[in-house]
Amino acid sequence: MVSICFYFQVHQPFRLRKYGIFNIGNFHNYFDDKGNMEVLQKVAKKCYLPTTKLLKKLIEKHPEFKISFSLSGVVIEQFKKWAPEVLESFKDLAKTGNVEFISETYYHSLSSVYSNNEFKLQVEKHKKLIEKEFGVIPKVFRNTELIYSNKLGEQIRELGFMGAMAEGADKILGWRSPNFIYNPPRSDLKLLLKNYRLSDDIAFRFSNKDWKEYPLTIKKFTTWVDKINGNGEIINLFMDFETFGEHQWEHTGIFKFLENLPASILKHPDNDFITPSEAIEKIDSKGEFDCPKIISWADVERDLTAWVGNDIQKSAVKSLYDLEKGILETKDDQLIEDWRKMQTSDHFYYMCTKWFNDGDVHKYFNPYENPYDAFINFMNIINDIILRVEKITKKKIKGFEEIKIRGVK
Amino acid sequence: MNIYNIFLTKKGEKTTLKVLMFGWEFPPFKSGGLGTACYGLTKGLSNLGVEIKFVIPKAPYDINGEFVELVTSEKFLTSHISEIKIPSRLVPYLNDEGFKNLQPSENSGMPNYGDNLWAEVEKYALLGGEIAKKTRFDVIHAHDWMTGKAGIKAKEATGKPLVFQIHATEFDRTGGNPNPEIYAIERECFEKADRIIAVSNLTKQIVVKHYGIAPEKIDVVYNAVNMEEGSNNEEDVRPPKLAVEDKIVLFLGRVTIQKGPGYFLEAAKKISEMDPNVKFIVAGSGDMIPRMVEKTAALGLSNKVIFSGFLRGKEVDTAFKMADVYVMPSVSEPFGITPLEAMKNGTPCIISKQSGVSEVVTHALKVDFWDIDEMVNKIMGVLNYSPLHKTLSEKGFDEIMRMSWDDSAGECIKTYKRVI
């Protein structure tokens, strides 16, 4: 028996507006409402609406078909503002009972790495939102961009989760297969590991004409799944929801592929679909997944370097989290909320210099011409936040010498 | 044996590619980017086995009429490169007005070749044609309009193909108000050349748009930077006038309308209102110096802006090393080698989007030359956010290390092969 576990990530950040040095101290609206609305509505039209509609149709046709989603809190906020019909379509999916909603940080942040307090608070905030919108309490956790380590395993076990998702990274698995359930050392937490080959065959390579398996037919894909039957228990296909219609455009045939997938997979009597919480209930752990260092699903390195790989990223992240104490002291809800929206990982992703010369995933909806512009914009806002904090608390914040703009009042 | 060394002639016999090049004196002679580009490209071609006859106008006087000793790097003259010097008063970046100021002082002994620039260009062209007749080569390569005519004469005298390389058009130099005579010569060069090399896509587009040349005739070959001249001395080069806590913003280039020095001063004004500890250096000479000095006074920046005059050789590296950021606000910059030199010295750059170099450099900040507020935003960003300064400095240097004149020369050989 092999079960397919689909999880789709749905997320859009609140991108920052152009914020120049002359705005510091004068203007506190940091987010590009117009740009964000345009991106959201575009993606809604190309991906969210047609794909949720198709999934609902597929579930009605095949009651065995099951899927799971993780929607960040910030994308749900955006749906409410600019595309309520998308939120409705997810609610419709929730009502089928075949769709599970997974836990993550509300702000799609890196807080698990930089502030345990923030992390707990953001997971809790997200949990409440999911319960309110979809009437279910998430049981399985996935961290921003599948960031995971033994330490995170402990953090989320403490929060009461019994299962979590992680990248099926070769450097941890070695010869072992991602198609089983694993557990962290000395822990009863169950880990679902992404089968990155099969996931990325759909998410990244589907329309790549240089790929030797191109074109990816549903028949071919089903054969690969069937082959795992007998030497694996679960195939975790984790990907961005935007794969359908946005990263892979409609003309590539991605919707047809998805439409034919359930019937084709279910032809084999030993194949089925499973949700993450069913998986951790039904399937036993087959071994230890010992992950002392942080892994993720990003880039070739599969670590944190997409967000904190260079000095500007490190400086931006550090400045932001160093502000935590001062920010919370202000008890100013708007200021705290602005600061949390600055935590969304995308802001740091835009500052990545790794793949600078390639037209790759770092460019999706990236509002900046280059990573340095992203950094300057972010740090100008940090400087404004510092001024706001100092104004409210009536004391100077110390420790920001290397990034504080001189002469701005 | 490298792949460029041998090519087949029409008869099918193997031979080495020979180029007759009408170029410009190499650095440290006062020639700006044009001489630097000629030097790098010639060296790259030589590394790839191309034989070059290099013809230069031998100017015994610099633009101020002071006697300068012509320095040719002896180590540069390898077996692949031989040099022919033609006595001439031509210097790069001259217009007729500038030429008239170029009068020899009484006792200089400078021969009088012609009454005006046009006569001088014609004279040089005729001599070029004569040299061509006496020389064996496969292709002619001329740089910019002043030597372009010599290239045409050489082509007419020998029937060999002409590659005309454009480093800057009259449109770039004049901010869109071309001198009609120079424009006409440039156009003639473009039309009579068998192929054109432009130093950027930006320049290619200008040649297509303003000179009516077919884009298919133009290849883009980017410049590189001469690495071996970078010095890594960590000595404190800060002049005593400047305090340690002062931050330094540098402009370095000809002080002409093309280079946008006025925008630099506008930015300086806004920055000094925010931070009194920032100083500005304008390094270079040019016809806009008097206006810029006046403007500095009018803006109340006389104690903030330092005019250093023209820098040469090691002084240039020193200026880059003392600067916290280099700004190139050019209005129209066909390529712009100076940012590469800044990056070679580890100095972060803010470069005009209206420049060819912005097509090839990634680890630099880019700004529209007219967008003063954004220029200020970026300068202040580099001055205040030390991790940004560090990242631009390190990654910029790495990027420069990967650029090579040999690569440019390789592209140049491809162009030669299309005309032979």
Interface residues (C-beta under 8 A of the other chain):
Chain A: G20 I21 F22 N310 D311 I312 K314 S315 T353 F356 N357 E369 N370 Y372 D373 F375 I376 M379 N380 E402 I403 K404 I405 R406 G407 V408
Chain B: M274 D275 P276 N277 T362 H363 L365 K366 D373 E374 V376 N377 K378 M380 G381 L383 N384 Y385 S386 P387 L388 K390 T391 L392 K395
